[in-house]
């Protein structure tokens, strides 16, 4: 049986199919933080609802993508969503299907207040023709 927060994540991803961004914002805390690896063109830390807008703009400038969830579960205070980012690169039209994981935390009133996106970074870098950072 899914927890309330797991159900929120499942609902959070459903608007993406219809691109209902306004509905998506209803699930977010006003002080949300989004984190993506700096090595991606849309990587970095984004804060607040304005930051969410900047984040979505940067992503959509680079890729058209849909997250297809495969699994959602709770581990302590985190809700983990595992799935695939499926889409295409805007610049080249190259299709992709890359495994992704998102880690969500919540406010006491069950609004999403932190999202950390993790993905197969080297697959995205190759796809986007981004030079990997030196190790």
N, C-alpha and C positions, 0 to 999 in steps of 0.2 A: 504494500500500500504506500502510495506516494505521500510525503509530508506536504504541508501547506507551502513551504518554500520551494520544494521541487515542482509543485503544480504552478507556482508563480513563474518559474523558469520556463516550463513548457508553454505557458501562456505568453511569456515575454517573447519567445521565438515565433509564435504564430503570426503576429502582425507583420513580420518580415516578408512573409509569403505574399501579402497584399500591399506591402510597402506603406502600411498605416503607421507612420512615424509618430503622429500625435498620440495614438493609443500606446505605443511603445514607451513614450515619455511618462505615462501614468504609472508605470512600474518603477520609476527611478526616483531616488532621493535627490533633492535639490543640490546636495553637496557630494554627489557621486564622483568617484575617481575611476577612470579607465586607464589601464596600463597595457601597452603592447611593446614588444622588443624594439629598441631603438634602431635596430638594423633594417627595419622595414620602412618604406616611404611614409607610412602613416603611423610609425612607431612613436612612442613617448608616453608622457603622462598627461591626461586631460582631466580637468576639474570642473565640476558644476555642469549645469544643463547647457550652458554656452559651450563648454568644452566638448560635450557630447556632439553638438552640432558641428564643431570644427573637426572632430574625429570622423564623423560620418562623411563630411565633405572630402576629407583627405582620402578615405578609403575609396569612395565612389569616383574620385579622380583617377584612381589607379586600377580598380577592378570592379566588376559587377559580380556579386557573390551572394549566395544564400547558404546559411548554416543549416545542415540537415542533421538533426540530433539523432544519436544512436542510443545514448544512455544518460540518465540523470540520477545522481544519488547524493546523499548527505554524508559528510564526514565532519563531525563536531559542528562548528559554526559555519563551515563552508558547504556550499552546494556546488557540486562538480558536474559540468555538462561536457560530454564527449561526443564528437560527431565529425562531420566533414564540411569543409568550405568548398562549395562547388560553384564554378562560374567561369568567367573569362577575363583576360587582361585587356583593358581598354585599348592600350597602345598597339597591341599586336593581334588581338582577337584570339590568342592562344587559350584553349580551354584548360581548366585545372580541376582537380579533385584532391584536396589535401586534408589530412587528418588534423583536427584542432581540439583543444581542450580549453574550457573557460572555468575560472574559479570565481564564485560569487559570494559576497558577504552582504548582510542585510542590517537595516536599522531595526529598532524594537518594534516599529509599526509595519515591518515586512516590506519595506521599500529597498530596492537594490542600491547599496551605497559604495560598493567596490566591485570592479570586474577586472580580472587579469586574464588576458588572452594569451594562450600558448599555442604554438603550431610547429609544424615541421619547418623550421626556419630556413634550412638549406634548400628545401624544395621551393619555398616562396622566393628566395633570393635568386635561384636559377631561373625560375619562371619570369621574374621581373628584371632579370639581367642586372642584379645589384651585386656589387663586389662584397664578399663576406669580410667581416672585421678580422684583423689579425688575432690569432689566439695567443 
